[in-house]
Amino acid sequence: MAKKIKVTQVRSIINRPKRQKATMEALGLRKLNQTVEHEATPQILGMIAKVSHLVKVEEK
């Protein structure tokens, strides 16, 4: 089983490119300080890398 990670949105997506907004939406993040859990798959880690400046990641 893959490791779980917690992803928290720490910066606003206002004035960000559509692609970054779509990535945040795909991660399940819609509000500031919202936290979601995901398995650490290559797809999820790639999405997090694209918006790393907007989120905080913790291993669970």
Buried (B, 14 or more C-beta within 10 A) or exposed (E): EEEEBBBBBEEEBEEBEEEBBBBBEEBEBEEEEBEBEBEBEEEBEEBBEBBEEBBEBEEE
